[in-house]
Amino acid sequence: MDELESHGDLDKAQQQVSIGIDERRYGKAVTTVSGFDVPESKIESLASSLKSSLATGGTVNDGTIELQGDHRDRLPELLREHGYDTS
């Protein structure tokens, strides 16, 4: 079982995820995280963890995590803690 889990960590580390910012209605910022190559359930779980860590709302839309507000400063560190590369 540990072998499977470490393989999953390797897959995550090899993924290059992108952090972006969109402006929505009324000038509200939305931070997006895209480029995942994992099952939707794992993206949902990561989104839940990020929302909790950042104390913000958000959703997953077509494999992209959308977080309310501008979180580009804190997201790279949080994603690295979860095993994703953001460089």
N, C-alpha and C positions, 0 to 999 in steps of 0.2 A: 504494500500500500504506500509506503514512504517513497518508493521508486516512482510511482505514478504522480505523487504530489510534487516531487522535485522536478519531474519532467514538465509539469504544468508551470512551475516557476520559470523554467528555462524558456518555455514558449512565451511567457509574459515578458521576460527580459529582452527577448529578441524583437518584440513588437515596438514600433515607433509610433507613439500616440501624439496627436497634435492638439494644442490648446489654442483656442481662438476666442474672439469676442464679437458678439452681434449686438446691434441696437434694435430693440423691439419698440412696440407701441409706446408713445409718450416719452421716448428717449431713455427707456430703461435698458440697462446692460444685461446681457445674458452671456455667460462664459460657456463655451462648448469644448468638449473633449471627444475627439474622434480618432479613428484608425485602429479600433479594436478588432482582433481576430480570435474572439472567444465566444462561447455561447451567450445568447441574450440573458440567460439567468445570471451569469457571472457579471455581466455589465450592470444588471439591475442591482445586484448585491454591492458592487463597487459604488454605484451611484448613491445607494442608501448610506454607505459608510462615509462618502465624501460630503453628502448633505448634512449628516450628523456632525462631522468634524468642523464644517464651515458654518454651522448653524444657519442654513439657508434652505430654500425650497428648490425643487428641480424635478426633472423627468428624464426618461430615456426615450428618444425618438429616432427610429430607424438605425439603431446601433450607436447613436451619438448621445452622450450625456450632456444635458443642458442644465446649468445651474444659474439661479437668479443672482444677479449682481456680478461685479468684476472681481474675480478671484485668481487672476493670472499670477499674482505674487506668491500665493500659498500653494496652488495646485501642483507645481512640479515636485515639491518636497513630499506632499501627500501621495502622489502617484508613485514616486520612488519607494516610499514605505510599503506600498502594495505590490512592488516588483515590476513596475512599468518604466520604460525609458522615455524621457521627454526631451532629450537633447536635440 
